[in-house]
Amino acid sequence: MPTESVIPIPSQVTVRRFAARLALFYSALFGLIGTHLPFFPVWLKAIDIDASWIGLIMAAPAVTRFTILPVVTGLAEKRQSIRGALILTAFATALGFSAIGTEHQPFFVFVTYAVTACVWTPMVPLTDAYALRGVARYGLNYGPLRLWGSAAFVVGALVCGLLVDVIAVRHLIWVIAAVAGLGALAAIALQPLDNPRPAPAASHRAAALLADPGFLAVIMAAALIQGSHAAYYTFASISWQGEGFGGLTIAGLWVLGVLAEIVVFAVSPRFTLQPWLLVMIGGLSAFARWLITAQEPSVAVLAFVQLAHGLTYGLTQVGTMGLVVRHVPVRTMARAQGYLAACSGIVASIASILSGAVYARYGDGVYYAMAMMALSGAVVIWLERHRLANYPQSPGSGG
């Protein structure tokens, strides 16, 4: 059996170039999310689409995560072309959002958005797979690389928040499309990574992931905790707008949460707790956060509660990526991210669709259901804590 060639030790210039270009792409990718997530539902409302349709439309990306996304990530891994897949999906996403802006009827918005989601949703797991390969290859930490995406989310949300009070809300879709175009340009700059030939057992190892109770616990817990953000992502801005908050106040509330997330990513290399424990803390924090949010608190209390996003999303993400990079072979990283995203998509799509119906009837009472989802995720990771604590540390896994 032929042996793999030894990969030379990279120079510091190569490492810095990789980190800088990845940070730029993360910035463009999450800058798009920062403009889309808080204000795309507001745009939908502005073109007279009702709450039930909004819930259905916003569920489309989640559905693609367990249908189309695993196919895309698996194909990218099979062809050892994660960077190429990122370039292709980034350009297709920019075109898709431009097409969405030309539609105003609920059904056609839904169809165009769903098609766009097929190429957009694979971008985050593909980027994380690309990043984790770089983490293992160059001995970097995930958190400090990922924080640039969160910082760009802040900028995107603030810009849209300002624009809501300046331009007609019906034009926000073109801001989203423009940021998607910047992402396409940033994708071209991504540095190629070494693509070792798949070992004969690579496909077997990929399939074996789904037979591993520890890995299944990781993706299920992450899906439940992150999926508990569904009502927040879909209806928070609409609810706050209904309470009389201006566009800048709404953006500020989103930004507070992401600033806390950035701090968590920045200090994550210093964490000494086991990754499974980080995930459990994230789940318990989400449980408390949604219970408080359901009470329709004042803006002052809400501002404080938003800081918990650093734990509910950021800490959960750091812990999940820490478990993945420890347990998953580098060659199957894209497929593992696909499985993670697929599981998250199933949970999030159900949560998004149901939250639309529940919100239409009970308003912020929908957060009680989100709290129970988060608690379930914490329980799942707790039950598998002994198995997860024995995951071996992979070289260069960092945060």
N, C-alpha and C positions, 0 to 999 in steps of 0.2 A: 504494500500500500504506500503510495507516495506521501511524503510528509509535506506539511505546509511550510512555505518559506518564512523565515524570520522577518518580522516587520521592524525596520530600523527605528531607533529612538528619535522622535521628532525634535526639531529645534524649538527654542523658545519663540522664535519669530512665527513658526508654523502654528504653534499652540495659540499665541496671541491673535493671529489672523483668524483662526477657526473661531475663537471665542467672540471676537469683535463682529464677524459676519453673522454668526448665529444670534448674537444679541440684537443686531440690526433686523434680522428676519423675525425674531420673537417680537420685536417692537412693532413691526408692520402687522404681524399676524394678530396680536392682541390689541393693537390700535384699532383694527377693524372690529374686533369684538367689543371694544370700549365704545365705539360709535353705534354699533348695532344693538347690543344687548339692552341698554337702557332706553333707547329711542326708536328702535324699529317697531315695537308695539305701539308707541305713541304715533308714529307715522301711519300705522295700520288704522288706528282710531281716527286719525285726521282725514283719511280717505273714506270714512263712514263704514268701516268693517266692525261688526259687533263682537262682543266678548267671546261668544261661543266659537265664532270663526277664528278669532285671534288665538284662542287656545289650541285649535286644530292646526292652524298655520304654524304656530310656534313649536308644535310637536313634530313637524316634518324633519328637522335636523336630527332629533333623537331617534326617529324611526330609521333613518339612513345609517345610523351608527351600528345597528345590528343586522342590516341587510346589505347595503352597498359597501360600507366602510371596511368590513373584514375582507371583502374581495379585493379592494384596492390595496390595503396594507399587505395582504398575502401575496398579491402579484408583484408589488414593489420589492418585497423580500426575496421572492423566487428569482426575480431578475437582477437582484442586488443593485437596485437603482432607486434608492430612497430620495436622493437629491433630484433626480430626473422627475420622479413622481411629484415632488413638491413644486417644481417649476411648472409642470403641466397643470396641476390642480389650482395653483395660484392664479394663472392666467385665465383658466376657465371660470374661477370664482368671480374675478373682476368683470368678465363678460356677463355672467349670470346676474349680478346685482344691477348692472346697467339695464338688463332686460326687465328685471322686476319693476324698475322705475317707470316703465311704459305701461304697466298694468294697473287697473283700479277696481276691477270686479273681483270679489272674494275668491271665486273658483279659479280664475286665471292667475291671480296672485299666488294662490296656494300651489298650483301646478308649477309655475315658474320658480317659485321659492324652493319647492321640493327637488326639482331638477338641479338647481344651484347647490342645494345642501348635499347632493350626492358627490360633488367634487370638493365642497368646502369642508365638510365634517372630517374627512380623512386627514386634513392638514395638521391638526393638533397632534394626533397620535403619531403621524409620520415625523413631525418635527421633534416630538419627545423621543422617538426611536433614534432619530439622527443625533439628537443631543446626548442620549445615553450611550450611544456608540462612541461619541467623542469623549464623554466622561470616562469610559473604560479605556479608550485609546490614549488619552492625554493626561489622565490622572487629575481631572478637574472635579468640581462640585456642581451638582445640578442647580441648587438654589440660587447662587449668584448669577448664573446664566439666565435662569427663568425670570428673575426679578425685573429684567428689562422689558419683558412682555407686560408685566403688571404696571410698570411705570408708564408705558405707552397707553395702556388701558385708561389710566388716569387722564392723560392728555386728551385722548379721544373723547372721553365722557365730558370733560370740561369744555372742550371746543363745541361739542354738540349742545351742551347745556347753555352756553352763551348764544349759540345760533338760534335756539328755540325762541329766545326773546327778541331776535333780530330779524329772522327770515320766516317765511311761511312754513309751518311744520310739514306741509306737503312736499317741500323741497329737500327734506333731510335725507331722503333716499340717495340723492346725488352726492352727498357728503360721504355716505357709506360706500358707494361705488368708487369714489375717488380714492379712498383709503385702501380699498381692495386692489386698485391699480398699483399703488405704492408697494403693496405686498408682492405683486407679481415681479416688479423690478428688483426687489430685495432678494427674491428667490434665486435669481440668476447669479447673484454674488456669493451664494453659499459655496463653501470650499468642499471639493470632493474628498471623500474619506476612503481609506483602504477598504476594499471589498474582498475579503478572503473567500476562497471557494468553499461552498457549503460542504460539510463533511457528509459521508454517506448516511449517517444517522440523523441528519438535521431535521428531516421531515418527521421522523419518529419522535424526536425531542419536542417538536412543535405540537404534535398531537398529544404527547404525554402531558403537556401543561394542563389540558382539560381533565386529565385523570388525577391531578395532584390536588388533594383537599386543601392544602395550604394556599396554593395559587388561586383556587376557586374562592376561598374565604377572602383573600385580598381583593379580588375584583368585585365580589358581591358587597363587601363592606364599603368599599370606595363608591360603588354605584348607589348604594342606599344613602350614604352621607352626602355625596355630591348631588344626587338626585333630589334630596330634600330641599335644594335651592330652587326647584322648578317654579314654585309659585312666586318666589322673590324675583327671579329673572323675568318672569312673564308679566306679573301684575304690580310689582312694587312701584314703578314709575307712574302707572295709570292710577293706582290708589293714592299716591302722594299728590299727584296733580288734582285729583278729586278733592283732596283735603285743602287745596288752595296753595300748595307749594309752587313756587316759580321754577322755571327751567334750571336756573343756576343753583337753587337749593337742592333740587333733585339730583343734579350732577354732583353737588358737594357731598350728598349722602352716599352716593356710589363711590366717590373718590375716597371718603374716609375708610370705607371697607377695604379698598384696594391698597391704600397706604399702609394699613395694618398688615395686609398680605405681603407687601414689599419688604417690610421689616422682618417678617418671619422668614422669607426667602433669603434675605441678606445675612441673617444670623444663623441660618440652618447648619452651616459647617461646624458650629460650636455645640450643636445638640449632642448630648450623650445618652439620651433615652433611646430605647429600642424603637425601630420604626413602627412596629405594631402598636406600641403604646401611644405614639404620636397620632396614629389614625384613631385610636379609641378616644383620646382627648378631643380630637376634632369632632367626633360624633356626639359626645356628651355636650360639647360647647354649642353645637348646632341645635341639639334638643332644647337647651335653655334659651338660645337666641330666638327660635321660632315661637316658643311659648310667650316670650315677652312681646314679640312683634304682633302676635295675635290680639294683644290688648289695645291696639291702636294708640301707642304711646305718643307723648308730645315730641316735638322735633328735637328737644334737648335730650330726652331719653333715647330717642331713636338714633341720634348721632352717636351716643355712647355705645348702643347695641351694635351699630354698624362696625365698630372696631373689632367685634368678635369675628368678622369675616377672615381676619388673619388666622384664626384658629379653625373655623368651620370649613373654609376652603384651603387656605395656605398650608396649615399644619397637616391636614388630610392628604394634600397633594405631595408634600415632602415625604411623609411617611409611606405613602403608596409607592412613589418612585424609588424610595430607599429599599423597600421590599422587592420591587421588580428587578432593580439592578443587582441585587444580591442573589436572586434566585434564578433569573432567566439567562440562558446563554446568549452571548452577543449576537450570534447568527439568527436567533429567533426573536430578537427584540421587537421588530416591526410587527410580527404576528402576535406577540404577547400584548403589545399596545392595542392591536386590533381587537383582541379578545376583551381587554379591559374596556375599550370604547364601546364594543358591542353590548356588553353587559350593562354598562352605564346608559346606553341608548335605550335598551328595553325598559329599564326602570324609569328613566327620565321621560320617555314618551308617554308611558302610562300616567306618570305623575303630572305631566303637562296637560294631557287631555282631561284628566279628572279634575285638575285644579281649575280649568276653565269653567267646568260645570259647577263646581263647588263655589268658586269665587262669584259667579253670577248669582248664586242664591244666598251665600253667607258672607260675602266680602272677605275681610281679613281673617275670618274664622278658618279659612283654608290652611292657615299656618299650624293649626293643631295637628292636622294630618302630616304636615311636613316634619313636625317635631317627632312624631312616632316613627317615621321613616329613619330619621337620624339616629334615634335611640336603638332601632333594630340593627343598624350598621355597627354601632358600638358593641352590641351584644355579640354579633357574628365574629368580630375580630377578637373579642375577649375569649370566646369559646375555643378559638384556635391559637391562643397566645403561646402555648408551649411548643407547638409545631413551628410557629413563625419565629420564635426566639432562637431556634436552632438552625435558621437559614445561614449558610456560610457567607462570609464577607468576600465579595469579588474585588479583585485589584482595581483601584481607581474609581470605586463606586462613589466615594465622597458622600455628599448629602443625599 
